[in-house]
Amino acid sequence: MSTTSNEAPDRADLELRVGGRRWTLNPERVYVLGRCETADLTVDHPEVSRRHAQVLHDGLGWVLRDCGSLNGLHTSDGRVAQVRLDGRTPVRLGPSLDTPTVDVDGIAEAAGPVRHTMTVARRDSAIAITIGRDAGASIVVDDLLASRQHARATPRGTGFWIEDLGSLNGTFVNGKPIQSALLAPGDLLTIGHHEFRIVGDELVMAEPDTRVSFQATNLSFVLPSGKALLGDISFDLPQSSLLGVIGPSGAGKSTLLGALTASQPATSGSVTFDGRDLYVNYAELRDRIGVVPQDDVVHSQLTVRQALEYASLLRFPSDLDAHARRARIEEVVDELGLRAHVDTRVDRLSGGQRKRTSVAMELLTRPSLLFLDEPTSGLDPGLDKSVMTTLRTLADDGRTVVVITHSVANLGLCDRVLLLAPGGYVAFFGRPEEVLPFFGLQDYSDVFELVTNDPIGCANRFAAHKATRALPVAPPPPPSIPAAPRRRQSTLRQSTTLIRRHLRVLFADRSYALFTGLLPLVLAALVAAVPGAGGFGQIDLAHPGEAGQLLVVLLVGAAFMGMAASARDLVAERPILRRERAVGLAPRAYLMAKLVVFALLTAVQSALLLGIVLIVKSPPEGGAWIDAGWVELYAAVALTAFASATLGLLISACVSTTEQVMPLLVVAIMAQLVLCGGLIPVVDRAVLEQLAWIAPSRWGYAAGAATVDLNPRTVLADDSLWTHDTQTWAMNLAILALIALVGAALTGWRVSRVGAR
């Protein structure tokens, strides 16, 4: 097997001089040249834009590339989008002769391919090779998204037979996930961030290149009613650029975000990412896209480090060792300036710091394209600028960043601005310094008023302008590596991670933990209000209804504990769930984790509630199945609480906001009280008896009544479900379990619809 490296020769530093200033540039970096203070190469001249050009080494040599500046780059051939810095071609930063000139004082050319390649196998060899992250693999790829033993390649005919070895992130041939497939000449094999192609008789691996292009073409979104939300939107973004999307309310900014990220694809048009159709290749490309929604997608009770730790556990392969995972977390923390706050709880961070934490979670997997929805909403002007400066830095580091924003204060940090008019029409697309002059206005509020009053006219005006004056756009870079597909960890691993996170969040939220711990104690204290001295044992002739009243406290209290614990859980986490589903979280893993946590929680609460009651009141002398009647009572209380918790989850999964939970919770608890059968009779009462079938308290109360043999000791009419025998007791618990199963299934169905594409 050949492993010949085809790397380009060592690339030399560049000695660059502009307007009397001199710099030595490293070929491993991309430099921004402009008038802005944050530019790497600052040129203070009125005709130089804030971000005028980029200077980079593309593997073949040094290149000066226009960033869409107002005055552009000019050579003897006129205005150019980019020019190779060979020391022989003079370049001016504008059309006039007095604009600064870019001069090269020293340069060493490099020859060779843009990206480093390595021959990993030959077709004339009969030896199969393994590809993975493990040191024992034939070909080792240093990629956090690759499994230890990821895939096998075996020479076959004119190509290679590719087999996936059970990798978590999948193996792709031509953008499609495969278990096994033939890689023919011209095909593309993707493993993690690495690509493999057949060149001649050799299988060649290329190192990753994070530079990508992004293009939207004729995007429209029309509702079934015929109402258009987006109207024929087209634009191109060069690599390493920052786009600000602005517009008045109702302009379709959120709809555009859904179309660009494929979370809500446009009804017509296309989105091209790195030369690939995003809608067609969504499964492959989704992990190269980071999305930060307007709502913070992080549990506020966790510290920054804890939040990133759990995010990495969900997003990286299970066979990635803890050291490598934590090293990536530290890199992201440093990149976003969170080092001083890494052990601070998220709810104690400033708005800007919380938003950077959300961004950090997206950067863990090194996305090439980053979208943010209103990241500066609710922030003061200082934090607004801080967040936008952070996005500017992320773009300068090689990512393409798109930010939906209502704030126009820091649009000057953007390379491009897209202004949408109501109806989703493009009223302007270009450099931020051109927006106001284009409309002939002095203030953005006047611009917003104009496009709101005349959206069609503004769109037509810009369309005519665009037809006569094309904006200079840097040529797209060579096609880069397709991303790893969505992570497909085992359900058990994802559930285990979510259980740990939920328990940490539960204990970190002191008010919730205190409420959860005190609730069974408060409910147990209510037994003091139940008159009688017999408890569940000998009948107190003065108070024959004592046992029934105690069961009401126990079983309705259990129903209250279960529903109160879970009713707000899912709706509060919905933004987090939506984003985690987009990066590979299985709905069944999420649901399983919730069920396990609430099963544990209700089991502990039930033990506290029943334990205290049985300390105050006598336990039953025997049970319907076993002599230890208190065990049967515990089973009834715990299962009632758990079944009610599943119904609480269902309520939480169905409502839109946390404010809608409380009225429904009150109604549900009152219904459980009325329908349990211990307060008022429900037997042989039309409608009321049928409604009681779906109330956990009805079957939990019946199971408890069967245990204590309630029929002879109650003033209420006899109930066949209270019969003191094993069969009746077991049937009551079985129906309780069925209610819990149905509640869990319906909740799972609702959860599966969150973030579904």
N, C-alpha and C positions, 0 to 999 in steps of 0.2 A: 504493500500500500504506500502510495506516495503522499508525502505531506509537504510538498514544495511550497514555500511561501512566495507570493507574487507581490510583495509590498513595494510601495513607492520608495525611492531613496529618501534619506533623511532630508527634511525640509528646513531650509535656512531661515533665519530671522530676516525681517525687512527693515531697512532704514528708510523711514518716511519723513518727508519735510513738507509742511503746508504753511504758507504765510509767515515764514520765519521761525516756526516752531518745529522741533524735531522729536521723533519717537522711534523706539526700537520695538518692533511688533513680533510676537510669538506666533508661529504658524498653527498652534493648537487652539488659539482663541479667535473669536469673531469680534471685531472692534466696530463701534458706532462712532461715526464722524459727524459732528454737527455743532450748532450754536448753543444747545442746551447744556446746562451745568453738569448734568448727569452723563453726558456723552463721554466715551472713553478718550476721544480725540477732539478737544474743544477748539473750535475755530470761530472767533468773535468777529463776524462780518455780517452786515445787514442783509446781504443776498444769500447767506447760507441758512438753510432751514434748521430747525431745532434738531431734527434727526435727518441728516442730509444723505448719508451713504454708509455702507458697510465696507470694511476692509477685511478680507478673509483669504485663507489659502484653501483652494478647492481640490488639492491633490496634484494638480497639474502646474499650479503656480499661483501667484498672488493676484487677486481680483478686487476691483473697486466697483461696488454695486449700488445703484441708485435706490434709495428707500422711498421713492415717490416724492422727492423734494419739489418745491415750487419751481426752482430755477434749473434743476437737473445737473447732469454731467455733460461736459462738452469737449469734444476733440476737434481735429481739423475736418472730420466728417460730419460735424453737427452734434445734435443731442443724441446721447446713447444711454441705454438702460444699464449697461455695465461695460467695463473695459479692463483688459488684462494689463497689470502694471509690470511692463517689461523694461522700464527705464528709458525707452525710446519714444513713447507716445505721450506728448504733453496733455494733461487733463485739467480743465478749469471747472470750478464749482458754480458755474453760471455762464450766461451767454456773453456778458460784457467783458471787455479786456481787463478791467480792474478787479475782477473777482479773483480770489485766491487760486493758486495753481498747486496741484498735487505733484510733488517731485520725488523721485526715488533716488536715494544716495547709494544704496547697496542692496543687491538681491542675488540670490542663487536659485536658478530654475530647478524644478523637480520634474521628472518624467515618470510616467507610469499611470496606472488606473487611479480613479478617484478614491476607491475604497480598497482596503487591504483584502486580499483573497488568499486562499490556501487550498491546494488540491488535497482532498481527503480520501479519494478512492479512484481506481481505474476500472473500466469495464472489462478489461482482459484479465482481471483477477477473479478468482472464485471465492475469495474470502469475504464474508459478511462483516460489516463494521457496525458498532453500536455508537449512538450519539446521545450525549447527556451531560449532566453537570458533575456526575461522579468521577473521581480521579481514575477509576478503573475502566471508564468507557474508552472505546477506541478513539473517538473524537470528543474532547472535553470542550463544552461551551460555557463560558463564564456568564451565566444568565440566570437571574433569580426566578424567572418564569419557566425555566426548563426543569424537568424532573431529572433525578439522578441517572436513571436509565430510561431515556425518553423514546428513542426509536431505533430501528435496525434497517440498514440499507444493504441489499444483496445484489450484486451484478446479475442482470438478466437481459439477454438479447441486446438491444440497442440502448437500454436504459438501466434503471435500478428498481428493484422491488422494495418498496418502503412499507415497514410495519410499525404501527404504534405499539409501544410496550406498556400500555396502561397508564400513560402519562396523564397528569391532572389537567394540564392546559391544552392538550390536544396536539395533533400533528396535521398540518394543512398541505395539500397539494393544489396549486392554483386557487387558493383561497377557500377550498372546501375541506371540512374535517374528514379525515379518513381513518379507518382501522388498518387497512392495507390497500395499496394501490401501486401501479407502475408509474414511475417517474421517467417520462420520455424526454428526448431533447426538446428544448423550448419550454418545458414545464418549470414551475417554481415550487420548491419545497420550503416550508416555513416551520421552524422550531424556535419557540420563544421569540427573541428579537433577531435571530439569525436566519439567513436565507441560503439555499443551496440550489445550484443549477448545474446542468450538464454542459460542459464546454469541451467539444471534441470527444475524446474518449475518457474524460475525467469528470468526477463529481467535485465541484468547487464550492467552497464556503466563503461567503463575504461577511465582513464585520459590519455591525449595525451603523446606520447613518440616520441621525435623528431629524435631519432637515426634510421638511415635507411641504407640499403645496396644498391649497384648499380652494375649491371653486364651487360656487352655487350657480346653477343655470336654469333660468325660467321657472323658479319655484312658485307654485300656486297652491293654495289650500282653499277648497270649496266645501262647505257643509252640505249634507244631503238636502237641506232646504233650498240650496242654491246660493246662499249668502257666501261671498268671498271674503276670506280673512287675510289672504296673501295674494298679491297681484303681480305675477311675473317678475320675481326678484332675481337678479343676476349680479354677481360680483366675483372678483378674483382676489385672493390674498397670497402674497409672497411669503416665503419662510421668514421666521423670526420677526413677525409683525404683530402689532396690537390694533385691533379694530374695536371702536366704540359704536354701539348701536343705540341710537336715541330716537325719541319721538313722543308725541303726546299720548295720553291714555286712549286705548282703543286702536292704536296703530298696528297692532299685531306683533309686538316685540316678543312676547312669550310664545306665540304660535311659530314665529320664525326660529326661536331657539329649539323648539321641538322638532322642526323640520331639519335643522342643521345637525342635530345630534341623533336623528333617526328615532327618538323616543316617540314622536308623532309625525311620521313621514308625510311629506307634501303629497297632495293628490295628483300633482303633475310636476315635471321638472326633475332635476337630478342634483345630487351632491357628490362631488368628486374629491376624494381624499387621497393624496399621494398617488394620483393617477388611477385610482380604483373607485368604482361606484359604491358609495357608502351603503346604499339601500340593498344592493345585491350582495355585498361582502360584509354585511354588518357583523355577523358572528366572528369574523376574523379581525375586523378593525376596531371593534368596540373598546378593547382595552388600550388602544392608543389615544382614546378620547377621555379627558377628565371633565366632569361636569360638577360645578359648585352651585347648587340651587340657592334661591333667596333665603330660605330657612336653613339655619345651621344644621348640618347633618352629623352632629356629634352629641353624645350624651353630656349634658352640662355638669353632671355629678362627678365625672371622671376628670383626672388630670390630663394634661396634654400628652404626656408620655403613655398613660394607660389607654387613651383613645387611639393613639397611633399603634400601640401594641396589638389591640384587638383588631383594628383595621388590617394590619399586616397579617395576622393569623387567618383572616378571612380571604385575603387577596393573594397570598403566596402559597405555593405548593406545600403540602404537609411534610414533605421530606427535606424542606429547607431548614438547616440548623438554626438554632436561636441566635447564634453569634452573627451570622450573615444578615438575618432579619433585623436585628437590633442595630447593626451597623448602618443599614439603609435608613432606619428611623433617625439615627443621629445625623446622617447626611441631610435629610430633609429638614430637620430642626434647625441646623445651621444655615441652610439655604434660605429659609424664610425668617431668620432672625428671632427664633423662639427659644433660644438657649436659656435665657434668663427666666422664662416662664414655663419650662418643660415640666416642672413638678407642681404647677399651680392648677387648681380646679378650673375647668372651662367657664363655669358660671362666675368666676371672680376675675376673668380677663376683660379687657376693654373690647368694644365692638370690633375694632380693627384687628386685635389679636385673635378674637374668636374666628373672624373670617380667614385669617392666615392659617389657623388650625384646620379649618375645613379644606383650604387649598392644600395643606400639607398631606392630608389623607389621600387626595387625588394624585399628588406627586410621587407617592410611594412606588408606583409601577412605571414611572418615567413616561407619562403620556406625551405625545408630540403636539397634541392639540388640546387646548384648555378653554372651556366655556364657563362664564360666570353670569349669574342672573342677579342683577341689582346688588352687587356686593357692598355698595356704600350706602344702601338704604338705611336711614335712621342714624347715620354717623355725622359727627360735627365736621366742619370744613377741614380741620387738621387731620382727622382720621381718614377722611375722604382722600386727601392727597397722599397719605401714607399708603393706603391700599392701592391706589392707582400707580404709585411709584413702584410698589412691589410687583404689580403686573407688568410694568414697563421693564423691570429687571428680568422677569421670567421670559419675556419675549426676546430680550437681548441675549439671553442664554441659549437661544435656539428654538424656542417653542413658538407656535402660533397661538395667540390669545384673542378670544372674542368676549367682550364684556357688554352685557345689556345694562344700561345705566339711565337714571333719570337726572343725574347731575352733569352739568356742562362745565363745571368750574375747572376741571383738569383734563379736558379733552385734548389740550395741547400735547399731552404725553402720548397720545395715540398716533399711529401712522396713518390710519384711515378712519373716517367717520361715515356711518351709514345712517341716514335720516329717513325714517319711515313716516308716511302720512296715514291718517285713518283709512282703513280698508286694506292696509298692507302694501301700499304703493311706495316705490323708491322716489323720494323727493330730492335726495342728494347722496352721492357717494364720491368721496375724495378726501383730500387732506384737510385737517381741522382748520387751518388758517384760511381756507377758501370758502367755508360755509357761509359766513356773514356777507362777504363780498358777492357771492353768487346770488344771494337774495336781495342785495342792496340795502341791508338793514344793519343796525348797530347792536342789537341785543337778541339773544336766543329766545326770549319770551315773545318777541315780535315774530320770529321765525315760526315758533310753535303755533301762534295764533293764525299766521298766514296759511300754513299747511293744514290746519284744522278746518279753516273756512273754505279752502279751495284745494282739496287733496288731488283731484283729477288734474286740475290746471298745473299744479306744482309738479306732478309726476310727468305730465306731457312736456313741460318746459325742460326738465332734466333729461328726459329721453332725447329731445332734440339737441340739447347741449352735448350729450354723450356721443351722439352720432357724428358730430362735427369735430369733437376734440377728445381723442382717446387718451385716457390716463396712462402714463408710463408705468408698466409693471415689470418687475424683474423677471427674467425668464425662469421657468420652473427648474428646480434642481433635478439631478438624475433620480429616477425612481429609487426609493429607499425600501427598507425592510418592512414587510407586513407584520402586524403585531400578533402576539399570541392571542388565541381565542379566549373566551370567557373561562375563568377558572371553574373547574368542576371537581371540587373536593367532595369527599364522601359526606353523606347526610349526617353520619354520626360525628365526624370531625367538626363540621359546621355547627351542629347542635351543641356539642360540648363547649365550643368557644362562646357561643351565645349564652349558654347557661352560666358560664363563669362571669361573663360581662354583666348579665342581668342581676346576678347575685351581688356583684360589686356595686352596681348602680343602686340596688335596693338598700344595701347597708350604708352607702355613702350619702343617701338622701335621709338625713336624720329625722326630718318631720314625718316622712312616709314610714320609716322604720319604727318610729315611736308610736304612730297611729296604729300600725299593723300589730305591734306588740301589746299595746294597751287595750285594743278593741276586745279581744276575748276576755280580758280581765273585767272590763266594764260590763260586758254582757253577762258574765258569770255573777257579778254583784247583784244583778236583777233578781236572782233567785231569792234574795232576802225578802222581796216583796210577795213571794208566793207563800200563802199561809199553810200551816200543817207541819207535823213532825215525823210523818212516815216516810217521806221521800219516795223512792221507788221500791221500798221494802214493804213492811206491813201497812195495810190501809189505815189511815187516820180517819175514824168514823166521823169526826167533827169536820173534816175537810176531805171528802171523798174525791174531789177533782184535783187534788194536789199533783198527782203523777202526770195527768194530762197537761196541766199548766206548766209543769217543769219541762215537758217535752216541747211545748210551744217555744219556751225560752231557748232551749237547746237547738232545735232544728231550724226555727226561723232565724235565730242568731247565727247559725252556721251558714244559712243561705245569704244573710247580710254580709258576713265576713268574706265569702267567696266572691260575691258580685262587687263589693266595695274594693276588693284588692285588684280586680282585673278590668273594671269598666272603663278606665281612662288609659289603659296601657297602650293599646294598638293605635288609637287615634293620635296620641302624643308622639309616637315613634314613626308615624307614617312617612314623613320626609326622609328619615334615615332608612326605613325599609325600602322606599322607592329607589334610592341611590344604591343600596347594597344589592338589591335584585339586579340592577343594571350591571354590576360587576361580578355576578355569578352566584349570589345567595339563592339557595333552593327554598321555595316557600314551605315545603314540608319540614325542612330543617328549622326554619324560623318558628313554625307552629309547634314542632316537637319540643323545642327549647322552652317556649312559653308554658306548655302543658306540664313539663317536668318541674319548672320553677313553681308554678301555682299549685301543683300537687304536693310538693314539699312544704310550701307555705301554709296551705290549708290543713295539712296533716299536723303541723306543729301547733297552729292556732286551735284546731279541734282538740288536741290533747290538753292544751291549757284550759280551754273552756270546760270540757267535761271533767277534767281533773279537779278543778276548783268546785264545780257543782257537786261532785261526789264527796268532796271533803265536807261540804256544808249539809248535804242531804244524803240519806242512806242509799246505797247502790241496790240494784235489783237482786233478789235472792237467787234467781236462776235465769236462764235465757231460753229462747225458743229452740236453739240448736245445741248450745253448750251451757254448762253450769255457770261459767264466768259471764254473767249477763252484761257486765260493764264493757267487755270486749265487743259484744254485739252492738251496744250503744255507740261505742267509738266508731265502729264501721259505718253505722248509719249517719252519724254526725259528720265524719270526715268525707264520706262519699257525697253527702248533700252539699257540703261546702265546695267540693271540687266540681260537681255538676253545675252548681251555681256560678262558679268561676268561669266555666266554659261559656255559659250564657252571658256573663259579663264581657268576655272577650268578643262574643258575637255582637253585642251592643256596640262595643268600641270599634269593631270592624265596619259597622254599618253607618255610623255617624260621620259627619264632616268636620266637626270642630269639638274641642273639649267642652265648650259651653253647652253643647247639646246633651252631654252625658248625664248631668245631674237630674234633670226632670225625668228622663227615662229610668234612671236608677231608683228614684223615689217611687215611681209607679210600679216598677218590677218588685221592689221589696214589699210594698203594700199588697200587691197581688199574692206574693208568697205567703204573707200573713193570713190573708183571707182564705186562700185555697189550701192551706195545709190540712184542714179537716179537724184541727184541735180547737179552733176558736168558734167556728160555726159549722153546723153539719153541711156536708157537700154531697152526701149519698142521696141518690134518687131526686136530685134537683137539676132539672134540665138546664143546659148551658153551663151552669156553675160546675157540675161534676165533670163535664167534658173539658172545660178549661183547666181543671185541676190535674188532668192527665199530664200536662206539659210542665207542671210546677215541681221542681225538685223537692220542695218542702213537703208536698203531699206524700211522696213515696218515702222520703226520709222519716217523716212523722209516723207513717204507717209501719215502717220497719222497727222504729223505737217502740211503738205501741204493741207490736207483736212480741217484742222482747219482754216487756214488763207486764204483758197480759192485761191490756187496758180495758177491754170490753166490760169485765165485771166491776171495774172501779171508776166508772165515768158516768156523769149525768147525761152525756150525749147518747144519741141512738147508737146501737151496735153497728160496727163497720166490718165487713168481711175481710178487709185488708189488715185488720188488727188482730186476726186470729192467732192465737199463741201456738204456732207450730212451725217446724223448720221450713216446710214448703212455702208457706205464706211469707215468712221473713226473707227467704232467699229470693222469691219472686220480686218483692219490693226493692231489694238491692239490685237485682238484675235490671229492672226498669230504670232505676237511678243511673246505672252504668250505661244503659242505652241512651238516656237523655244526654249524658256527658259525651257519648260518642257522636250523637247527632249534632250537638252544639259544637264540638270540635271540628266535625266535617264541614258544617256550614261556615264556620270561621275560616277554615282552610281554604274554602272556595273563595271567600271574600279576599283573603290575603293573596291568593294567587292572581287576583285581578289588579293588585297594586303594582304599578310599574310594568305590567305586561305589555309586550309589543305585538 
